[in-house]
Amino acid sequence: MIITGIAGDNCVLFTAADAYMREFDVAVPADCTASLDADCNRSALEHMRVTLKADTRLAKRILPTRRA
């Protein structure tokens, strides 16, 4: 499951936790989430990476690119 959005330190974090508890593979691209405070966003991403085993690389690293 790929999760993006604002309030990375709240809404995105808790959605990722719910997905992890339901045994989904979780990805939260670091460049597709934001919080009011950049340090809080970084901390939330680190927490998701370590605790929830979330893939927090940049979106271009997570999503395959299409070639015409």
N, C-alpha and C positions, 0 to 999 in steps of 0.2 A: 504494500500500500504506500503510495506517495502522498505525503501530507505537506501542504504549503499554507501560508496565510500570515495574517498579522497577529499580534499578541503571542509571539513565539514562546514567551516565558509563561504563558497561561494556556490559552486555547489550544495552540498547536501541541504543547507539551502534554496536556491531559488527553488529547485525542490520540497522540502517539502512544501514551501509556495504555489507553483502552485497547488500541489495536494490538499492542504487544501482548497484553494479557489474554487476548483472544487468538494468540499464536499466528498473527500476520507477520510477514517480513515487512519491516518499516523502513522507509526512506524519507528523510526530511532535508531536501536540498538547502544548504546553508545560504545560498543566494536567493531563495524563494520564501524566506520568512523574515519577519521584522518584529521588533518590540520597541516600546517607547525609549528604552535605555539600551544602547548597543552592548554594554557589558552584561546586562541581564540576558540578552539574546544569545551572546556567546556562551554564557554559563548554561543556559537551557539546552543549546545544541550539544555541548559537551556532555551534559547529563543524559540526553537522549542517546548519544553515541555510546557511552560507557554502560549505562544501566539498562537501556532498552535495546541495545545492539543495533541502533538505527544507523543507516548509511547517511552521513551528513556531508558527503562531498558536494561539489558544485553540480548544478542541474545537468550541465553538458557532459559530466562524467557518469551520471546515473542513467540518463535517458539516451537511448541509441539515436544517432542522427540518421535521417533519411536521405538517400541519394536518388535523384531522379534518373 
